[in-house]
Amino acid sequence: MAAAIDGTRTIRGTADIDEGLAALVMADPRLGRVVDAAGPVPLRLSEPGFSGLASIIVSQMVSRAAPMRSGGGLWRRGR
């Protein structure tokens, strides 16, 4: 995972995800059980530029709207 000048990192492949997960587990070993139970983290890259950003925003809006359509039941149960 290549670090930028400001310290941020860009995920470009599954090796970057694995590296990040390993760092999280080293910071808090309890996360190891979560990582094992969850299985592989999928790589979901979006195309760069406006089209990719718009796709991400719409996906988030739809994802957030789903619990609202069901009367907010999922939201209330999650609190």
C-alpha positions in Angstrom: 0.0 0.0 0.0 1.7 3.2 -1.1 1.6 6.1 1.3 1.1 9.6 0.0 3.1 12.6 1.3 0.3 13.4 3.8 0.3 9.9 5.2 -2.9 8.7 3.5 -2.9 5.4 1.7 -4.7 4.2 -1.4 -6.2 0.7 -1.6 -5.4 -0.7 -5.1 -5.7 -4.4 -4.5 -6.5 -7.2 -2.0 -2.9 -7.1 -0.7 -3.6 -3.5 0.5 -6.7 -4.7 2.3 -4.8 -7.6 3.9 -2.1 -5.2 5.0 -4.6 -2.8 6.6 -6.4 -5.6 8.4 -3.1 -7.0 9.7 -2.3 -3.5 11.1 -5.7 -3.3 12.8 -5.3 -6.7 14.4 -1.8 -5.7 15.6 -3.3 -2.6 17.1 -6.1 -4.6 18.8 -5.7 -8.3 18.8 -9.4 -8.8 19.6 -10.2 -7.8 16.0 -8.6 -11.1 14.9 -11.7 -13.0 15.8 -13.8 -10.5 13.8 -11.6 -10.7 10.8 -11.7 -14.5 10.9 -15.5 -14.6 11.3 -16.1 -12.0 8.6 -14.0 -13.7 6.0 -12.3 -12.0 3.1 -13.1 -8.3 2.6 -14.2 -7.6 -1.0 -12.3 -5.2 -3.1 -14.8 -2.6 -4.4 -13.1 -0.1 -6.6 -15.1 2.7 -8.3 -14.0 4.4 -11.5 -12.3 7.7 -10.9 -13.9 11.0 -11.5 -17.5 12.3 -11.3 -19.1 9.1 -12.5 -17.5 7.0 -9.7 -18.3 9.6 -7.1 -21.9 9.9 -8.2 -22.3 6.1 -8.1 -21.0 6.0 -4.5 -23.3 8.8 -3.4 -26.4 7.2 -5.0 -25.5 3.8 -3.5 -25.2 5.3 0.0 -28.5 7.2 -0.4 -30.3 4.0 -1.5 -28.7 2.0 1.3 -29.7 4.6 3.9 -33.2 5.0 2.5 -34.0 1.3 2.8 -34.5 1.2 6.6 -36.6 4.4 6.3 -39.0 2.8 3.9 -39.6 -0.1 6.3 -40.9 2.4 8.9 -37.4 2.8 10.4 -37.7 -0.6 12.1 -34.1 -1.6 11.3 -32.8 1.8 12.6 -34.7 1.5 15.9 -33.6 -2.1 16.5 -30.0 -1.2 15.8 -29.8 1.4 18.6 
